[in-house]
């Protein structure tokens, strides 16, 4: 920084499985492995070892790292901007574990490991909830007693903010003029945002990152009565209900698989549960696009991003089918092209632009960390 030159990059996914994917790339070297990585701590330690490796590493000493940026999913009411991490910040992140149990514990683990590996670096938290602080009160409030908001801060916060912010800005730059955008972030976690003039005005996730679209292991929207029925009639403990809705539902609960690649492959082989799960996933996305089109009073562009949004031509095609009333017309040939660049996949006659914008949360985090430290 500030040149934004990428010195190395990499990723670990399928953490917790025997077949975790590990990739690491520099200008000279490229490594890929499939190996068991049981948790985030072990994954982060493996990354730090490679950064310092005599053969493929890119730094000779941890002293070279001036700052480490951390994505933190839930900032609650305490954080509306990027902050330097201290003990107070870590404690508040910990207090929000229950609201983001799949994320905040791992986020804090990353901070603790980074403090050990890079002891002289500043640790900085970039919150997923920050971008959605512009949502109007009619969007973020729940129809519950007022004191639950004023005293207990129960409201919709929104998530995946770094991704939605990055891709909406990229889309506006690409189109030069676009004030009404719907950004669709589809990965293991999924969310959708209505963006007007660069600001989030509504979002599918709420108090925690569990509701909205169907996700890898999370249920998305569900009738609250189901929770009471599971507890009062079926005998579940509340902790068990939380585990079911957070870790055993979504695509995993419907198919036995949480990775969309596996689900698509099985659907193609005739697995009816997998095909139904794909149809349900698409149906939910369509519902949100329709509701946000009403909120925005029209759409200039629909933007697909994140692992599934960028790579699944099938999901994009299915979402855009029979959406002509919103001026959405997909060009199937363009949709089939795989590229790491921002691209249009709509027909020439489509009134609404359809874009695939590769998200770059790492760059967005780096930009925010650099701006904070510079100032």
Secondary structure, DSSP 8 states (H G I E B T S, - for coil): --S----EEEEEESTTSTTEEEEEEESS-EEEEEE---SHHHHHHHHHHHHT-TTT-S-S-GGG--EEEEEES--TTT-SS-EE--HHHHHHHHHTGGGSTTTHHHHHHHHHHHHHHSTTSEEEEEETTGGGGG--HHHH--SS-THHHHTT--S-----HHHHHHHHHHHHHHHS--SEEEEEEESSSEEEEEEETTEEEEES--SSTTSSS--SS---S--HHHHHHHHHTS---HHHHHHHHHHS-HHHHHHS---HHHHHHHHHTT-HHHHHHHHHHHHHHHHHHHHHHHHHTS-SEEEEEHHHHHH-HHHHHHHHTT-GGGTB-B-HHHHH---SS-EE-B-TT-SBEEEE----HHHHHHHHHHHHHH-
